[in-house]
Amino acid sequence: TRWRHQRVPALAVRRAAWLRLLSALPPALALAGVATIWVTSAGPRRASFRTRPTSGRNLVVLLDASASMATASGGFATAQRAVERFVELRRYDRLALVMFGSRAAVLAPLTHDRTALLAMARQLSPAVLGTETAIGDGLAVALRLLEGTPRGSGGIVLVSDGRNNAGVLDPRTAADAAADHGVIVDAVGVAGAAEGNSEAGLDEVLLHDLAARTRGEFI
């Protein structure tokens, strides 16, 4: 799996430098890096897109369980392990889990019960919500879970190969809605290897764009 990130011009040079080191990490560690972003960018400044508190956040993990993730060699299992690692690291936040294929469903609402959420994540299977990929609809469901969250205190971590091909809502429209509500979307691109070490259908362009529209990171 290959990992890249989007450098946001306003980010500190020091933070951008260590983010570049992620492109060399396996998926679980890369998503652990996303978890750390919420900490390293926190500070005494007024809450905004670029100010992420160290704890007390409402974070929705949005997991792609479409057929394209299942057919990529190790793609879904890789994403699953990465999600588990992320949940383990964010001990002081309320976390939710949303999974999507052709449609999206809330598997766990916002909760502090990481044990129950981890148990749920470990039991997931791809394609149970349809074989297609409705990223926009998934983002909409995740955003609804964050209703009432103070501006700058909510985030969505999208774990996907980015191969959108279904759904009512365009993913970019959903990302714009998230930005309007002060919700950051971090996009973590996951693709299993096809033949050799080549990537199997990772749409970096879309994932990069979704993150950029909300001033999030693409890893």
Accessible surface in RSA format (square Angstrom, percent):
REM  Atomic radii and reference values for relative SASA: ProtOr
REM  Chains: A
REM  Algorithm: Lee & Richards
REM  Probe-radius: 1.40
REM  Slices: 20
REM RES _ NUM      All-atoms   Total-Side   Main-Chain    Non-polar    All polar
REM                ABS   REL    ABS   REL    ABS   REL    ABS   REL    ABS   REL
RES THR A   1    73.90  52.6  10.21  10.4  63.69 151.8   4.78   6.4  69.12 104.5
RES ARG A   2   110.40  46.4 103.73  52.9   6.68  15.9  46.69  63.8  63.71  38.6
RES TRP A   3     2.08   0.8   1.13   0.5   0.94   2.2   1.31   0.7   0.77   1.2
RES ARG A   4   115.02  48.3 111.64  56.9   3.38   8.0  35.27  48.2  79.75  48.3
RES HIS A   5    33.66  18.4  13.67   9.5  20.00  51.2  11.39  11.7  22.28  25.9
RES GLN A   6    22.67  12.7  19.51  14.3   3.15   7.5   7.69  16.4  14.98  11.4
RES ARG A   7   148.67  62.4 129.42  66.0  19.25  45.8  24.03  32.8 124.64  75.5
RES VAL A   8    15.61  10.3  11.27  10.2   4.34  10.5  11.27   9.8   4.34  11.8
RES PRO A   9   135.28  98.6  97.42  88.8  37.86 137.6 110.98  91.6  24.29 151.0
RES ALA A  10    60.96  56.0  25.51  39.4  35.45  80.6  37.15  52.3  23.80  63.1
RES LEU A  11    22.55  12.6   8.24   5.9  14.31  36.0  10.53   7.4  12.02  32.3
RES ALA A  12    63.65  58.5  47.54  73.4  16.11  36.7  58.79  82.8   4.86  12.9
RES VAL A  13   126.66  83.3 120.93 109.5   5.74  13.8 122.61 106.5   4.05  11.0
RES ARG A  14   205.00  86.1 195.53  99.7   9.47  22.5  79.59 108.8 125.41  76.0
RES ARG A  15    16.99   7.1  16.28   8.3   0.71   1.7  12.72  17.4   4.27   2.6
RES ALA A  16    11.97  11.0  11.95  18.4   0.02   0.0  11.97  16.9   0.00   0.0
RES ALA A  17    39.18  36.0  35.20  54.3   3.98   9.0  35.44  49.9   3.74   9.9
RES TRP A  18    61.87  24.8  59.77  28.9   2.10   4.9  57.95  30.9   3.93   6.4
RES LEU A  19     0.43   0.2   0.43   0.3   0.00   0.0   0.43   0.3   0.00   0.0
RES ARG A  20   104.26  43.8  97.55  49.7   6.71  16.0  44.54  60.9  59.73  36.2
RES LEU A  21   126.92  70.7 121.71  87.1   5.22  13.1 124.53  87.5   2.40   6.5
RES LEU A  22     7.50   4.2   7.50   5.4   0.00   0.0   7.50   5.3   0.00   0.0
RES SER A  23    57.88  48.9  39.92  53.3  17.96  41.4  20.45  43.5  37.43  52.4
RES ALA A  24    90.09  82.8  53.29  82.2  36.80  83.7  64.46  90.8  25.63  67.9
RES LEU A  25    58.52  32.6  54.28  38.8   4.24  10.7  55.38  38.9   3.15   8.5
RES PRO A  26    72.69  53.0  65.49  59.7   7.19  26.2  72.14  59.6   0.55   3.4
RES PRO A  27    20.59  15.0  20.59  18.8   0.00   0.0  20.59  17.0   0.00   0.0
RES ALA A  28    32.64  30.0  30.87  47.6   1.76   4.0  30.87  43.5   1.76   4.7
RES LEU A  29    83.24  46.4  80.77  57.8   2.48   6.2  80.77  56.7   2.48   6.7
RES ALA A  30     0.00   0.0   0.00   0.0   0.00   0.0   0.00   0.0   0.00   0.0
RES LEU A  31     0.12   0.1   0.12   0.1   0.00   0.0   0.12   0.1   0.00   0.0
RES ALA A  32    12.05  11.1  11.81  18.2   0.23   0.5  12.05  17.0   0.00   0.0
RES GLY A  33     6.88   8.5   0.00   N/A   6.88   8.5   6.42  17.6   0.46   1.0
RES VAL A  34     0.00   0.0   0.00   0.0   0.00   0.0   0.00   0.0   0.00   0.0
RES ALA A  35     2.57   2.4   2.13   3.3   0.43   1.0   2.18   3.1   0.38   1.0
RES THR A  36    58.42  41.6  55.07  55.8   3.35   8.0  37.90  50.9  20.53  31.0
RES ILE A  37     0.00   0.0   0.00   0.0   0.00   0.0   0.00   0.0   0.00   0.0
RES TRP A  38     0.00   0.0   0.00   0.0   0.00   0.0   0.00   0.0   0.00   0.0
RES VAL A  39    66.49  43.7  61.26  55.5   5.23  12.6  61.26  53.2   5.23  14.2
RES THR A  40    66.62  47.4  34.10  34.6  32.53  77.5  42.41  57.0  24.21  36.6
RES SER A  41     7.32   6.2   2.71   3.6   4.61  10.6   7.32  15.6   0.00   0.0
RES ALA A  42    29.85  27.4   8.65  13.3  21.20  48.2   8.74  12.3  21.12  55.9
RES GLY A  43    38.36  47.3   0.00   N/A  38.36  47.3  19.58  53.7  18.78  42.1
RES PRO A  44   145.56 106.1 102.99  93.9  42.57 154.8 117.11  96.7  28.45 176.8
RES ARG A  45   137.39  57.7 118.58  60.4  18.81  44.8  71.99  98.4  65.40  39.6
RES ARG A  46   220.41  92.5 199.38 101.6  21.03  50.1  81.56 111.5 138.86  84.2
RES ALA A  47    53.55  49.2  33.42  51.6  20.13  45.8  33.78  47.6  19.77  52.4
RES SER A  48    49.33  41.7  41.53  55.4   7.80  18.0  40.78  86.8   8.55  12.0
RES PHE A  49    37.31  18.7  34.89  21.6   2.42   6.3  35.07  21.3   2.24   6.4
RES ARG A  50    72.78  30.6  68.58  35.0   4.20  10.0  20.27  27.7  52.50  31.8
RES THR A  51     8.48   6.0   8.40   8.5   0.09   0.2   6.52   8.8   1.97   3.0
RES ARG A  52     3.03   1.3   3.03   1.5   0.00   0.0   0.05   0.1   2.98   1.8
RES PRO A  53    42.64  31.1  37.13  33.8   5.51  20.0  42.64  35.2   0.00   0.0
RES THR A  54    76.28  54.3  65.26  66.2  11.02  26.3  39.58  53.2  36.70  55.5
RES SER A  55    49.81  42.1  39.40  52.6  10.42  24.0   7.81  16.6  42.01  58.8
RES GLY A  56    59.11  72.9   0.00   N/A  59.11  72.9  31.88  87.5  27.23  61.0
RES ARG A  57     1.12   0.5   0.62   0.3   0.50   1.2   0.41   0.6   0.71   0.4
RES ASN A  58    17.60  12.1  17.15  16.6   0.45   1.1   0.20   0.5  17.40  16.8
RES LEU A  59     0.00   0.0   0.00   0.0   0.00   0.0   0.00   0.0   0.00   0.0
RES VAL A  60     0.00   0.0   0.00   0.0   0.00   0.0   0.00   0.0   0.00   0.0
RES VAL A  61     0.12   0.1   0.12   0.1   0.00   0.0   0.12   0.1   0.00   0.0
RES LEU A  62     0.00   0.0   0.00   0.0   0.00   0.0   0.00   0.0   0.00   0.0
RES LEU A  63     0.49   0.3   0.49   0.4   0.00   0.0   0.49   0.3   0.00   0.0
RES ASP A  64     0.00   0.0   0.00   0.0   0.00   0.0   0.00   0.0   0.00   0.0
RES ALA A  65     0.00   0.0   0.00   0.0   0.00   0.0   0.00   0.0   0.00   0.0
RES SER A  66     0.00   0.0   0.00   0.0   0.00   0.0   0.00   0.0   0.00   0.0
RES ALA A  67    27.63  25.4  27.50  42.4   0.13   0.3  27.63  38.9   0.00   0.0
RES SER A  68    18.82  15.9  11.48  15.3   7.34  16.9  16.23  34.6   2.59   3.6
RES MET A  69     0.87   0.4   0.70   0.5   0.17   0.4   0.03   0.0   0.84   1.1
RES ALA A  70    46.76  43.0  19.51  30.1  27.24  62.0  22.11  31.1  24.64  65.3
RES THR A  71   111.44  79.3  79.19  80.3  32.26  76.9  74.95 100.7  36.49  55.2
RES ALA A  72     7.43   6.8   2.48   3.8   4.95  11.3   5.83   8.2   1.60   4.2
RES SER A  73    77.03  65.1  57.90  77.3  19.13  44.1  29.10  62.0  47.93  67.1
RES GLY A  74    41.01  50.6   0.00   N/A  41.01  50.6  30.21  82.9  10.81  24.2
RES GLY A  75     0.46   0.6   0.00   N/A   0.46   0.6   0.17   0.5   0.29   0.7
RES PHE A  76    13.05   6.5  11.59   7.2   1.46   3.8  11.59   7.0   1.46   4.2
RES ALA A  77    43.83  40.3  40.15  62.0   3.68   8.4  41.27  58.1   2.56   6.8
RES THR A  78    16.83  12.0  16.20  16.4   0.63   1.5   3.45   4.6  13.38  20.2
RES ALA A  79     0.00   0.0   0.00   0.0   0.00   0.0   0.00   0.0   0.00   0.0
RES GLN A  80    24.97  14.0  24.91  18.2   0.06   0.1   4.79  10.2  20.17  15.3
RES ARG A  81   136.79  57.4 133.23  67.9   3.56   8.5  59.44  81.2  77.35  46.9
RES ALA A  82     0.00   0.0   0.00   0.0   0.00   0.0   0.00   0.0   0.00   0.0
RES VAL A  83     0.24   0.2   0.24   0.2   0.00   0.0   0.24   0.2   0.00   0.0
RES GLU A  84    30.74  17.6  30.74  23.3   0.00   0.0   3.22   6.2  27.51  22.5
RES ARG A  85    91.33  38.3  90.06  45.9   1.28   3.0  19.01  26.0  72.32  43.8
RES PHE A  86     0.23   0.1   0.23   0.1   0.00   0.0   0.23   0.1   0.00   0.0
RES VAL A  87     0.00   0.0   0.00   0.0   0.00   0.0   0.00   0.0   0.00   0.0
RES GLU A  88    58.89  33.8  56.12  42.5   2.77   6.6  19.93  38.5  38.96  31.8
RES LEU A  89    66.94  37.3  47.20  33.8  19.75  49.6  48.23  33.9  18.72  50.4
RES ARG A  90    11.10   4.7   9.47   4.8   1.63   3.9   3.70   5.1   7.40   4.5
RES ARG A  91   152.88  64.2 135.40  69.0  17.48  41.6  22.84  31.2 130.04  78.8
RES TYR A  92   156.04  72.9 145.68  82.9  10.36  26.9 108.86  81.8  47.17  58.2
RES ASP A  93     1.51   1.1   1.11   1.1   0.40   0.9   0.00   0.0   1.51   1.5
RES ARG A  94    91.77  38.5  91.43  46.6   0.34   0.8  20.04  27.4  71.73  43.5
RES LEU A  95     0.41   0.2   0.41   0.3   0.00   0.0   0.41   0.3   0.00   0.0
RES ALA A  96     0.00   0.0   0.00   0.0   0.00   0.0   0.00   0.0   0.00   0.0
RES LEU A  97     0.00   0.0   0.00   0.0   0.00   0.0   0.00   0.0   0.00   0.0
RES VAL A  98     0.00   0.0   0.00   0.0   0.00   0.0   0.00   0.0   0.00   0.0
RES MET A  99     4.56   2.4   4.56   3.0   0.00   0.0   4.56   3.9   0.00   0.0
RES PHE A 100     0.00   0.0   0.00   0.0   0.00   0.0   0.00   0.0   0.00   0.0
RES GLY A 101     0.00   0.0   0.00   N/A   0.00   0.0   0.00   0.0   0.00   0.0
RES SER A 102    37.40  31.6  25.68  34.3  11.71  27.0  20.92  44.5  16.48  23.1
RES ARG A 103   135.31  56.8 134.12  68.4   1.19   2.8  59.00  80.6  76.31  46.2
RES ALA A 104    23.98  22.1   0.63   1.0  23.36  53.1   0.63   0.9  23.36  61.9
RES ALA A 105    32.24  29.6  26.93  41.6   5.30  12.1  32.24  45.4   0.00   0.0
RES VAL A 106    63.93  42.1  36.04  32.6  27.88  67.2  36.04  31.3  27.88  75.6
RES LEU A 107    45.19  25.2  28.12  20.1  17.06  42.9  30.85  21.7  14.34  38.6
RES ALA A 108    11.68  10.7  10.95  16.9   0.74   1.7  11.68  16.5   0.00   0.0
RES PRO A 109    85.07  62.0  85.07  77.6   0.00   0.0  85.07  70.2   0.00   0.0
RES LEU A 110    29.41  16.4  12.31   8.8  17.10  43.0  12.31   8.6  17.10  46.0
RES THR A 111    35.34  25.1  29.89  30.3   5.45  13.0  21.24  28.5  14.11  21.3
RES HIS A 112   119.01  65.0  99.11  68.9  19.90  50.9  75.39  77.7  43.62  50.8
RES ASP A 113    73.71  51.6  64.38  64.1   9.33  22.1  28.08  66.1  45.63  45.5
RES ARG A 114    60.36  25.3  57.13  29.1   3.23   7.7   5.55   7.6  54.81  33.2
RES THR A 115   108.89  77.4 104.24 105.7   4.65  11.1  68.50  92.0  40.38  61.0
RES ALA A 116    54.33  50.0  41.82  64.5  12.51  28.4  48.69  68.6   5.64  14.9
RES LEU A 117     2.10   1.2   0.39   0.3   1.71   4.3   1.85   1.3   0.25   0.7
RES LEU A 118    17.76   9.9  17.76  12.7   0.00   0.0  17.76  12.5   0.00   0.0
RES ALA A 119    44.58  41.0  40.00  61.7   4.58  10.4  43.98  61.9   0.60   1.6
RES MET A 120    69.24  35.9  65.92  43.6   3.32   7.9  56.56  48.1  12.68  16.8
RES ALA A 121     0.72   0.7   0.72   1.1   0.00   0.0   0.72   1.0   0.00   0.0
RES ARG A 122   130.74  54.9 104.82  53.4  25.92  61.7  42.71  58.4  88.03  53.4
RES GLN A 123   139.50  78.0 111.29  81.3  28.21  67.2  42.12  89.6  97.39  73.9
RES LEU A 124    22.19  12.4   9.23   6.6  12.96  32.6  11.53   8.1  10.66  28.7
RES SER A 125    55.21  46.7  51.92  69.3   3.30   7.6  21.40  45.6  33.82  47.4
RES PRO A 126    43.77  31.9  33.73  30.7  10.04  36.5  33.73  27.9  10.04  62.4
RES ALA A 127    39.10  35.9  24.52  37.8  14.58  33.2  25.00  35.2  14.10  37.4
RES VAL A 128    86.52  56.9  60.25  54.5  26.28  63.3  68.20  59.3  18.32  49.7
RES LEU A 129    20.97  11.7  20.97  15.0   0.00   0.0  20.97  14.7   0.00   0.0
RES GLY A 130    19.59  24.2   0.00   N/A  19.59  24.2  17.70  48.6   1.89   4.2
RES THR A 131    86.04  61.2  78.76  79.8   7.28  17.4  54.60  73.3  31.44  47.5
RES GLU A 132    81.79  47.0  81.17  61.4   0.63   1.5  18.88  36.5  62.91  51.4
RES THR A 133     1.45   1.0   1.45   1.5   0.00   0.0   0.00   0.0   1.45   2.2
RES ALA A 134     0.01   0.0   0.00   0.0   0.01   0.0   0.01   0.0   0.00   0.0
RES ILE A 135     0.00   0.0   0.00   0.0   0.00   0.0   0.00   0.0   0.00   0.0
RES GLY A 136     0.00   0.0   0.00   N/A   0.00   0.0   0.00   0.0   0.00   0.0
RES ASP A 137    28.98  20.3  26.99  26.9   1.99   4.7  13.93  32.8  15.04  15.0
RES GLY A 138     0.00   0.0   0.00   N/A   0.00   0.0   0.00   0.0   0.00   0.0
RES LEU A 139     2.52   1.4   1.75   1.3   0.77   1.9   1.94   1.4   0.58   1.6
RES ALA A 140    22.77  20.9  18.88  29.1   3.88   8.8  21.89  30.8   0.88   2.3
RES VAL A 141    18.64  12.3  18.31  16.6   0.33   0.8  18.31  15.9   0.33   0.9
RES ALA A 142     0.00   0.0   0.00   0.0   0.00   0.0   0.00   0.0   0.00   0.0
RES LEU A 143    25.79  14.4  24.58  17.6   1.21   3.0  24.58  17.3   1.21   3.3
RES ARG A 144   141.21  59.3 130.70  66.6  10.51  25.0  57.56  78.7  83.65  50.7
RES LEU A 145    41.71  23.2  29.10  20.8  12.61  31.7  32.55  22.9   9.17  24.7
RES LEU A 146     6.77   3.8   0.60   0.4   6.17  15.5   1.07   0.8   5.70  15.3
RES GLU A 147   134.77  77.4 104.54  79.1  30.23  72.0  46.47  89.9  88.30  72.1
RES GLY A 148    84.02 103.6   0.00   N/A  84.02 103.6  44.85 123.1  39.17  87.7
RES THR A 149    24.83  17.7   4.91   5.0  19.92  47.5   4.59   6.2  20.23  30.6
RES PRO A 150    92.40  67.3  80.03  73.0  12.37  45.0  91.24  75.3   1.15   7.2
RES ARG A 151   140.17  58.9 121.97  62.2  18.20  43.3  65.51  89.5  74.66  45.2
RES GLY A 152     2.35   2.9   0.00   N/A   2.35   2.9   1.64   4.5   0.71   1.6
RES SER A 153    22.80  19.3  22.80  30.4   0.00   0.0   6.32  13.4  16.49  23.1
RES GLY A 154     1.37   1.7   0.00   N/A   1.37   1.7   0.21   0.6   1.16   2.6
RES GLY A 155     0.00   0.0   0.00   N/A   0.00   0.0   0.00   0.0   0.00   0.0
RES ILE A 156     0.38   0.2   0.38   0.3   0.00   0.0   0.38   0.3   0.00   0.0
RES VAL A 157     0.03   0.0   0.03   0.0   0.00   0.0   0.03   0.0   0.00   0.0
RES LEU A 158     0.00   0.0   0.00   0.0   0.00   0.0   0.00   0.0   0.00   0.0
RES VAL A 159     0.00   0.0   0.00   0.0   0.00   0.0   0.00   0.0   0.00   0.0
RES SER A 160     0.00   0.0   0.00   0.0   0.00   0.0   0.00   0.0   0.00   0.0
RES ASP A 161     1.50   1.0   1.50   1.5   0.00   0.0   0.99   2.3   0.51   0.5
RES GLY A 162     0.00   0.0   0.00   N/A   0.00   0.0   0.00   0.0   0.00   0.0
RES ARG A 163   101.62  42.7  95.39  48.6   6.22  14.8  21.33  29.2  80.28  48.7
RES ASN A 164    50.10  34.5  24.20  23.4  25.90  62.4   3.55   8.5  46.55  45.0
RES ASN A 165    96.31  66.4  65.22  63.0  31.09  74.9  38.81  93.4  57.50  55.6
RES ALA A 166    22.82  21.0   6.25   9.6  16.57  37.7  18.31  25.8   4.51  11.9
RES GLY A 167    42.76  52.7   0.00   N/A  42.76  52.7   7.43  20.4  35.33  79.1
RES VAL A 168   148.75  97.9 116.67 105.6  32.08  77.3 122.67 106.6  26.08  70.7
RES LEU A 169    57.51  32.0  54.84  39.2   2.67   6.7  55.99  39.3   1.52   4.1
RES ASP A 170    72.13  50.5  61.67  61.4  10.47  24.7  31.31  73.7  40.82  40.7
RES PRO A 171     3.45   2.5   3.45   3.1   0.00   0.0   3.45   2.8   0.00   0.0
RES ARG A 172    76.71  32.2  76.71  39.1   0.00   0.0  22.71  31.0  54.00  32.7
RES THR A 173    72.86  51.8  69.71  70.7   3.16   7.5  46.89  63.0  25.97  39.3
RES ALA A 174     2.53   2.3   0.77   1.2   1.76   4.0   1.68   2.4   0.85   2.3
RES ALA A 175     0.00   0.0   0.00   0.0   0.00   0.0   0.00   0.0   0.00   0.0
RES ASP A 176    57.51  40.3  56.35  56.1   1.16   2.8  23.79  56.0  33.73  33.6
RES ALA A 177    34.15  31.4  30.45  47.0   3.71   8.4  33.59  47.3   0.56   1.5
RES ALA A 178     1.65   1.5   1.65   2.5   0.00   0.0   1.65   2.3   0.00   0.0
RES ALA A 179    17.81  16.4  15.57  24.0   2.24   5.1  15.84  22.3   1.97   5.2
RES ASP A 180   107.20  75.1  84.98  84.6  22.21  52.5  25.05  59.0  82.14  81.9
RES HIS A 181   115.35  63.0 102.46  71.2  12.89  33.0  75.91  78.2  39.44  45.9
RES GLY A 182     1.93   2.4   0.00   N/A   1.93   2.4   1.26   3.4   0.67   1.5
RES VAL A 183     7.41   4.9   7.41   6.7   0.00   0.0   7.41   6.4   0.00   0.0
RES ILE A 184     1.17   0.7   1.17   0.9   0.00   0.0   1.17   0.8   0.00   0.0
RES VAL A 185     0.00   0.0   0.00   0.0   0.00   0.0   0.00   0.0   0.00   0.0
RES ASP A 186     0.00   0.0   0.00   0.0   0.00   0.0   0.00   0.0   0.00   0.0
RES ALA A 187     0.01   0.0   0.00   0.0   0.01   0.0   0.00   0.0   0.01   0.0
RES VAL A 188     0.00   0.0   0.00   0.0   0.00   0.0   0.00   0.0   0.00   0.0
RES GLY A 189     0.57   0.7   0.00   N/A   0.57   0.7   0.46   1.3   0.11   0.3
RES VAL A 190     0.11   0.1   0.11   0.1   0.00   0.0   0.11   0.1   0.00   0.0
RES ALA A 191     1.24   1.1   0.05   0.1   1.19   2.7   0.73   1.0   0.51   1.4
RES GLY A 192     3.61   4.5   0.00   N/A   3.61   4.5   3.61   9.9   0.00   0.0
RES ALA A 193    31.99  29.4  26.33  40.6   5.65  12.9  28.23  39.8   3.76  10.0
RES ALA A 194    59.36  54.6  29.13  45.0  30.23  68.8  39.72  55.9  19.64  52.0
RES GLU A 195   151.59  87.0 144.68 109.5   6.92  16.5  64.93 125.6  86.66  70.8
RES GLY A 196    66.30  81.8   0.00   N/A  66.30  81.8  43.27 118.7  23.03  51.6
RES ASN A 197   148.23 102.2 120.66 116.6  27.57  66.4  34.26  82.5 113.97 110.2
RES SER A 198    62.87  53.1  49.36  65.9  13.51  31.1  52.04 110.8  10.84  15.2
RES GLU A 199    48.23  27.7  23.11  17.5  25.11  59.8  23.49  45.4  24.74  20.2
RES ALA A 200    21.86  20.1  15.45  23.8   6.41  14.6  21.33  30.0   0.53   1.4
RES GLY A 201    37.74  46.5   0.00   N/A  37.74  46.5  28.45  78.1   9.29  20.8
RES LEU A 202    27.07  15.1   3.71   2.7  23.36  58.7   3.85   2.7  23.22  62.5
RES ASP A 203    52.72  36.9  46.00  45.8   6.72  15.9  15.81  37.2  36.91  36.8
RES GLU A 204    28.79  16.5  26.14  19.8   2.65   6.3  19.30  37.3   9.49   7.7
RES VAL A 205   113.08  74.4 107.55  97.4   5.53  13.3 111.92  97.2   1.17   3.2
RES LEU A 206     8.89   5.0   8.78   6.3   0.12   0.3   8.78   6.2   0.12   0.3
RES LEU A 207     0.00   0.0   0.00   0.0   0.00   0.0   0.00   0.0   0.00   0.0
RES HIS A 208    76.85  42.0  76.85  53.4   0.00   0.0  50.98  52.5  25.87  30.1
RES ASP A 209    34.16  23.9  33.16  33.0   1.00   2.4  10.27  24.2  23.89  23.8
RES LEU A 210     0.00   0.0   0.00   0.0   0.00   0.0   0.00   0.0   0.00   0.0
RES ALA A 211     0.00   0.0   0.00   0.0   0.00   0.0   0.00   0.0   0.00   0.0
RES ALA A 212    35.89  33.0  21.18  32.7  14.71  33.5  21.44  30.2  14.44  38.3
RES ARG A 213    90.20  37.9  68.12  34.7  22.09  52.6  24.18  33.0  66.02  40.0
RES THR A 214     0.30   0.2   0.00   0.0   0.30   0.7   0.30   0.4   0.00   0.0
RES ARG A 215   103.37  43.4  98.19  50.1   5.18  12.3  12.67  17.3  90.70  55.0
RES GLY A 216     0.00   0.0   0.00   N/A   0.00   0.0   0.00   0.0   0.00   0.0
RES GLU A 217     0.39   0.2   0.39   0.3   0.00   0.0   0.00   0.0   0.39   0.3
RES PHE A 218     6.78   3.4   6.78   4.2   0.00   0.0   6.78   4.1   0.00   0.0
RES ILE A 219     1.27   0.7   0.48   0.4   0.80   1.9   0.48   0.3   0.80   2.2
END  Absolute sums over single chains surface
CHAIN  1 A     9293.5       7403.2       1890.4       5143.2       4150.3
END  Absolute sums over all chains
TOTAL          9293.5       7403.2       1890.4       5143.2       4150.3
